[in-house]
């Protein structure tokens, strides 16, 4: 017999049968016998003593709404802040719930507390990096302005003056690079991950919207035990790669975008600083044909250095310029403006998909194979993504500039600062007029 609630049509049939039995011979039958006759005739079980109701009508009432005024909501905000500033610990819903019950007699539960936190603007999201704070330093913002100005000029240049943009970078990959999850069962265990990272390989490459620069990839095994893979690359190795791999395979004048790694920014004729010995300072002055007295002290020698410092020149920039290329440095802490960072992620995923119980020595082969599978389409999508980020930075900086002009009047800027401010304003206005 069916134990399910009776729906409309079945309920009507059962009720009609029940009523007919009552009208016909119900006087001589007990209620239990009447219900038994109904079950025999309809095949439907009725255990509600002849009372028929719509299923689901008797529902539990909704949760009681907790009414908090603006004072209580502000107190909750302050309690969350207190966890970070006073207690110096991470707030959780349960910790906050206990405090609210003590302080404001909060009578809600864990879920009510969580919903109130969302209502007043809190979200449980990934912690912010200090990188975002550093990116808004004035000197870093100025670097970003200049970088975006140059990329804007590049995109708007006439065809015969256009430079093909090439992004270069270095990364690393471990011999244990593989997926974190896979399909497996009780009988098929799937992939077993190594307990150690294994050997490390360094990868250097360059590319643009048309894909990787042909015959430019360099993959070699690390010999350093340092956790920082940059220790595996130095000025000599990088310069050798640029002159033997990159430059011969660039078919037209290009704008080379790179980060500010130390081996990318080796300065020519680097002036001495307070950290240098007096003998080194004198040597630099002699090499630059600058007069000094042998009896002068260090601060006097450095004053001559300061008065005769020229604009910095970088070795790798000059090498590339001698072959008709230009160099554009990324702003500090702005790796998101380099699409090759996204390409590295695609490459490592392809390696991970194929690295199933393979020996570590196969990583170089898998890496080169993965790079060969990444074509112009993937590069184009990554470059478009970076362009959106660039436009977001420009819009953000333009809004902040307007706010500063509205609320801040700074009359103490030097003439050089005035020039920089004027340059930034002109750049932002030119962008807004082109939208």
C-alpha positions in Angstrom: 0.0 0.0 0.0 1.1 3.5 -0.7 2.4 5.5 2.3 2.9 8.7 0.2 0.7 11.8 0.9 -2.5 11.8 -1.3 -2.5 14.3 -4.0 -5.5 16.2 -5.3 -7.1 13.6 -7.7 -6.4 10.6 -5.5 -7.6 12.4 -2.4 -10.9 13.2 -4.1 -11.5 9.6 -5.1 -10.7 8.3 -1.6 -12.9 11.0 0.0 -15.8 10.1 -2.4 -15.5 6.4 -1.5 -15.4 7.2 2.2 -18.5 9.4 1.9 -20.5 6.8 0.0 -19.7 4.2 2.6 -20.8 6.5 5.4 -24.1 7.3 3.6 -24.8 3.7 2.8 -23.9 1.5 5.7 -21.8 3.7 7.9 -24.4 3.7 10.7 -23.6 0.0 11.4 -19.8 0.3 11.0 -17.1 1.5 13.3 -14.6 4.1 12.1 -11.8 1.6 11.8 -14.0 -0.7 9.6 -15.0 2.2 7.4 -11.4 3.0 6.8 -10.5 -0.6 6.2 -13.3 -0.7 3.5 -11.8 2.4 1.9 -8.4 0.8 1.8 -9.8 -2.4 0.2 -11.7 -0.4 -2.5 -9.0 2.2 -3.4 -5.7 0.6 -2.5 -4.7 3.8 -0.7 -3.7 3.8 3.0 -5.6 6.3 5.1 -4.3 6.7 8.6 -5.8 10.2 9.4 -9.2 9.0 10.7 -11.0 10.3 7.6 -9.5 13.8 7.7 -8.1 14.8 4.3 -5.6 17.7 4.1 -3.3 19.1 1.4 0.3 17.8 1.8 2.8 20.4 2.9 0.2 22.8 4.3 1.4 22.3 7.9 5.0 23.7 7.5 7.3 24.9 10.2 7.4 28.6 10.6 10.4 30.6 9.2 13.4 31.5 11.3 12.8 34.3 13.7 14.3 37.5 12.4 16.9 39.1 14.6 16.4 42.8 14.7 19.6 44.8 15.3 19.8 48.6 15.3 22.6 50.7 13.8 24.4 50.9 17.1 24.5 47.0 17.4 25.7 46.7 13.8 28.5 49.2 14.4 29.4 47.3 17.6 29.8 44.1 15.5 32.1 45.9 13.1 34.2 47.1 15.9 34.4 43.7 17.5 35.7 42.2 14.3 38.3 45.0 14.1 39.2 44.4 17.7 40.2 40.8 16.8 42.9 42.1 14.4 44.1 45.1 16.4 43.8 44.2 20.1 43.6 40.5 20.3 45.8 40.0 17.3 44.1 36.8 16.2 41.9 35.6 13.4 38.2 36.1 14.0 35.8 33.2 13.4 32.0 33.1 13.5 32.0 31.0 16.6 34.5 33.3 18.4 32.5 36.4 17.5 29.2 34.7 18.5 30.4 34.0 22.0 31.5 37.7 22.4 28.2 39.1 21.0 26.2 36.9 23.4 28.1 38.3 26.3 28.1 42.0 25.2 24.7 42.6 23.5 22.7 39.5 24.6 22.7 38.3 21.0 20.2 35.4 20.8 20.9 34.2 17.3 22.9 31.2 16.2 26.0 30.6 14.1 24.2 31.0 10.7 22.4 34.2 11.9 25.8 35.7 12.9 27.3 34.7 9.5 24.5 36.4 7.6 24.8 39.6 9.7 28.5 39.7 8.9 27.7 39.5 5.1 24.9 42.1 5.5 27.4 44.7 7.0 29.9 44.2 4.3 32.2 41.4 5.5 33.3 38.5 3.2 35.3 35.4 3.9 37.8 35.7 1.1 41.5 35.2 0.4 43.8 37.4 2.5 45.2 40.4 0.7 48.9 40.6 -0.1 51.1 43.5 1.0 52.0 43.7 -2.7 48.7 45.7 -3.3 49.9 48.3 -0.7 53.3 48.6 -2.3 51.8 49.0 -5.7 50.2 52.3 -4.6 53.4 53.9 -3.4 53.9 57.2 -5.3 57.2 56.1 -6.9 55.7 52.8 -8.1 52.6 54.6 -9.4 54.9 56.9 -11.4 56.6 53.8 -12.9 53.1 52.5 -13.8 52.1 55.8 -15.4 55.2 55.8 -17.6 54.7 52.1 -18.5 51.1 52.5 -19.5 51.9 55.7 -21.4 54.4 53.8 -23.4 52.1 50.9 -24.1 49.4 53.3 -25.2 51.7 55.1 -27.6 52.8 51.7 -29.0 49.2 50.6 -29.6 48.3 53.9 -31.4 51.5 54.2 -33.5 51.3 54.1 -37.3 52.0 50.8 -38.9 55.4 51.7 -40.1 56.5 52.9 -36.7 54.9 50.1 -34.7 57.1 47.9 -32.6 56.2 44.3 -32.1 55.9 43.7 -28.3 57.9 40.8 -26.9 57.5 39.7 -23.3 60.4 37.7 -21.7 60.7 36.0 -18.3 62.2 33.2 -16.4 60.4 30.5 -14.4 61.1 27.1 -12.9 59.5 23.6 -12.7 60.2 20.7 -10.3 60.6 17.1 -11.2 57.5 16.3 -9.1 55.2 18.7 -11.0 52.0 16.8 -11.4 48.2 17.2 -10.7 46.8 17.4 -7.2 43.6 15.5 -7.9 42.7 12.6 -10.2 40.0 9.9 -10.7 40.7 6.9 -8.6 38.8 4.1 -6.8 39.3 1.4 -4.2 40.9 -0.8 -6.8 42.6 1.8 -9.0 44.8 4.1 -6.9 45.6 6.5 -9.8 48.6 8.8 -9.4 51.0 8.7 -6.5 52.7 12.0 -5.7 56.3 12.2 -4.7 57.0 13.3 -1.1 59.8 15.6 -2.2 59.9 18.4 -4.8 62.8 16.8 -6.7 65.2 18.5 -9.0 64.5 21.9 -10.4 64.7 23.1 -14.0 65.0 26.7 -15.1 63.1 27.9 -18.1 63.8 31.1 -20.1 61.7 32.1 -23.0 60.0 35.1 -24.8 56.9 35.6 -26.9 54.1 37.9 -28.0 50.7 37.9 -29.6 52.0 35.7 -32.4 53.3 33.0 -30.0 56.7 32.2 -28.7 59.8 33.5 -30.4 61.1 30.5 -32.5 64.2 28.6 -31.3 64.4 30.9 -28.2 63.5 28.5 -25.4 66.2 27.6 -22.9 65.6 24.8 -20.3 68.4 23.7 -18.0 68.8 21.9 -14.7 69.4 24.0 -11.6 72.6 23.5 -9.7 71.7 25.9 -6.8 70.3 24.8 -3.5 68.7 28.2 -2.8 65.0 28.4 -2.6 65.0 31.4 -4.9 65.4 30.2 -8.5 66.8 33.6 -9.5 70.1 32.5 -8.1 70.4 30.1 -11.1 70.5 33.0 -13.5 73.1 35.7 -13.6 74.2 38.6 -15.8 76.5 36.5 -17.9 74.0 33.7 -18.5 71.2 36.1 -19.3 73.3 38.2 -21.7 74.4 35.0 -23.5 70.8 33.9 -23.9 69.8 37.3 -25.3 72.7 37.5 -27.7 72.6 33.9 -28.9 68.9 32.9 -28.7 66.7 36.0 -28.6 68.3 38.6 -30.9 69.0 36.2 -33.8 65.4 35.1 -33.8 63.7 38.5 -33.7 62.8 39.3 -37.3 61.8 42.9 -36.9 62.3 45.8 -34.4 60.6 45.0 -31.1 59.7 46.4 -27.8 61.1 44.1 -25.2 59.2 44.0 -21.9 60.9 42.5 -18.9 60.8 42.8 -15.1 63.4 44.3 -12.9 65.4 41.3 -11.9 69.0 42.1 -10.9 70.5 40.5 -14.0 68.1 42.4 -16.2 69.2 45.8 -14.7 73.0 45.7 -14.5 74.0 49.3 -14.7 76.9 50.5 -16.8 79.4 52.8 -15.1 77.6 52.4 -11.8 78.4 55.3 -9.5 79.8 54.4 -6.1 77.8 54.9 -2.9 78.4 55.3 0.8 78.9 51.5 1.0 82.0 51.6 -1.3 85.5 52.0 -0.1 87.4 55.3 -0.6 89.8 53.6 -3.0 86.8 52.4 -5.1 85.3 55.9 -5.2 88.6 57.4 -6.3 88.9 54.8 -9.0 85.5 55.7 -10.4 86.4 59.4 -10.3 89.6 58.7 -12.2 87.8 56.6 -14.8 85.4 59.4 -15.4 88.2 62.1 -15.6 86.8 63.9 -12.5 89.1 66.0 -10.3 89.5 65.3 -6.6 92.1 65.8 -3.9 93.8 62.8 -2.3 93.2 64.3 1.1 89.5 64.6 0.7 87.3 62.5 2.9 84.6 60.1 1.8 81.7 62.6 2.0 83.6 65.1 -0.2 84.4 62.5 -2.8 80.7 61.4 -2.9 79.6 65.0 -3.3 81.7 65.1 -6.6 80.1 61.8 -7.6 76.6 63.2 -6.9 77.3 66.3 -9.0 78.4 64.3 -12.0 76.0 61.4 -12.1 74.2 60.9 -15.4 71.0 59.1 -16.3 71.5 55.3 -15.7 72.3 53.1 -18.6 71.8 49.3 -18.4 74.0 46.8 -20.2 71.3 44.6 -21.6 69.3 47.7 -22.8 72.3 48.9 -24.8 72.9 45.4 -26.3 69.3 45.3 -27.5 69.3 48.9 -28.7 72.4 48.2 -30.8 70.2 45.7 -32.8 67.3 48.1 -33.3 65.1 47.0 -30.3 63.8 49.0 -27.4 63.4 47.9 -23.7 60.5 48.6 -21.4 60.8 47.7 -17.8 57.7 46.5 -15.9 56.7 48.6 -12.9 57.8 47.0 -9.6 55.3 44.5 -8.2 53.2 44.5 -11.4 53.8 41.0 -12.7 50.1 40.9 -13.8 51.1 43.2 -16.7 53.2 40.4 -18.2 51.1 37.9 -20.1 53.9 35.3 -20.1 53.1 34.7 -16.4 49.8 33.3 -17.6 51.6 31.3 -20.3 53.8 29.7 -17.6 50.6 28.5 -15.8 49.3 26.9 -19.0 52.7 25.2 -19.6 53.0 23.8 -16.1 49.4 22.4 -16.3 50.3 20.6 -19.6 53.4 19.2 -17.9 51.4 18.1 -14.9 48.9 16.3 -17.1 51.6 14.2 -18.7 53.9 13.7 -15.7 52.4 10.4 -14.5 55.0 8.2 -12.7 57.7 9.5 -15.0 61.3 9.9 -13.9 62.5 13.4 -13.1 64.8 13.3 -16.0 61.8 13.5 -18.4 60.8 16.9 -17.1 62.9 18.8 -19.7 61.3 16.8 -22.6 57.8 17.3 -21.2 58.5 21.0 -20.8 59.7 21.5 -24.3 56.8 19.5 -25.6 54.3 21.6 -23.6 55.9 24.9 -24.9 55.6 23.6 -28.5 51.8 23.1 -27.9 51.2 26.6 -26.8 50.4 28.7 -30.0 49.3 32.1 -31.0 45.7 31.6 -29.8 46.7 31.1 -26.2 49.1 34.1 -26.4 46.5 36.3 -27.9 44.0 35.5 -25.1 46.6 36.2 -22.4 47.6 39.5 -24.1 44.0 40.6 -24.2 43.6 39.8 -20.6 46.6 42.0 -19.7 45.2 44.8 -21.8 42.0 44.7 -19.7 44.2 45.0 -16.6 46.0 47.9 -18.1 42.8 49.7 -18.9 41.6 49.1 -15.3 44.7 50.6 -13.9 44.3 53.7 -16.1 40.7 54.2 -15.1 41.6 53.6 -11.4 44.4 56.1 -11.6 42.3 58.7 -13.3 39.6 58.4 -10.6 42.2 58.8 -7.9 43.7 61.8 -9.6 40.4 63.5 -9.7 39.8 62.9 -6.0 43.3 64.2 -5.2 42.6 67.4 -7.2 39.3 67.9 -5.5 40.5 67.5 -1.9 44.2 68.2 -1.9 46.1 71.4 -2.8 49.8 70.8 -2.7 51.9 74.0 -3.2 55.2 72.5 -2.1 56.1 70.5 -5.2 59.4 71.1 -6.9 59.6 72.1 -10.5 60.5 68.5 -11.5 57.5 67.2 -9.5 55.3 69.7 -11.3 56.5 68.4 -14.7 55.8 64.8 -13.6 52.3 65.8 -12.3 51.6 67.6 -15.6 52.7 64.6 -17.6 50.4 62.3 -15.6 47.4 64.6 -16.0 48.0 64.9 -19.7 48.3 61.2 -20.1 45.1 60.4 -18.1 43.2 63.2 -20.0 44.3 61.8 -23.3 43.1 58.3 -22.3 39.7 59.6 -21.2 39.3 61.5 -24.5 40.0 58.4 -26.5 37.3 56.4 -24.7 
